């Protein structure tokens, strides 16, 4: 089977493309947002073993970094802000239905059917 030329991580497992990822991180050394970028990539590496959307995002983003050219990675890290690669940023926030007294508000009571 002929490999897909557009993706350097095509058909690779994490252990195989992890070395490429490390090389890309080293290429960005000295850039303005390097420290924050490295911290977030470490979070991606930890998250990849979990299940669900965060682990899918972590794998996808790590592969995207591997496919960046040196000029693109440099530009990206120079403009990097903490949390841009946080795979948990799209997780739903827990909502507390009860108010301070432990009872539902009138709006929520109407929504449920006026119990």
N, C-alpha and C positions, 0 to 999 in steps of 0.2 A: 504494500500500500504506500503510495506516495504521500509524504507528509505535507500538511497544509503550510504553505510558505509564509503566510501573514502572521503566524503566531509562533513565537520561539518556544512556548511552553506546551505546544500541541501534543497531546497524548502522554504528558509527563505527570508523574505523581509529585507530591509536595517535596519529598526528599531530593528529587531530581532538579526541580526548579528553584529550590531554596538557595542553591549556590549562585544562580543567576540573580536572584533577589538581593543577596548579600553584595554582589558586585555592583548592582545598580545603586544600592544605598551608599557604597563607598564612592561612587562617582559624584554623589551630591555633597560629599564632605566639604565643608567650608561655606556652604550656602546659608543664607539668612535664617531659614526656618528648619535647619538640619536637626536640631535637638528635638523639637516637637514632632518632626516627621519620623525620626527613629523611635520615639516613644509610641507613636501610633502604629507603626509597623510591628513593633513588639506585641501590641495588643492584637493585631491581625493574626500574628503567628500563634498566639495563645488561643484565639477564638476558633481557629480552623478545625480543632478537634471536637467542638461542640456540635449540636444539631440545630437545624432551623435556619431562618433567614440570616442571622448574623454570620454563621459559618459559611454560607453561600456567598455573602457579600465579601467576607474576608478572603476567600479563595479567589473570587473574581478580581478584587482590587490588587491582590498580590501578583496575579498574572498580568494585569494591566501595567503595573510598575515594571515587571520584567520585559514588557514589550516596548517600553519607552526608549527613545534614543537619548544619548547623553545630553544634547541640547534641551530636549523636552523635560528630562528629569531635573536638570539644573533650573530651568524656568519654573517648574512646578514647585520645587522645594524652596526657591527664593520667595515665592508668594504663598507658602504654606502657612496655615493657621491651625492651632491645636484643635483636634477633634474632627478635622475634615475626613479622616479615614476611620472614624469610630463606627464599627459595624453595628453597634447597639443604638445608634441615633434614630433609627426608624422603628424601634420597638414601641408598641403602644404603651402609653403611660397608664398606670393603675389609677382608677377613679374611685374615690370613696363616695358611695351613694348616701351614707348617713351623714347628718349634720353633727354639730358639736354635742347635742343631747342624745345622739344615737337614733334619732327619728328621721324619717324621710321628709324632705321639704314638700310644700303643697304642690309644686309643679311636678315633682317626681311621683307624688301620690296620684295626681290626675293622669299621668302617663301610664302608670301601671293599671289603672282602671278604677280608681276611687275606692280602694279597699277600706 
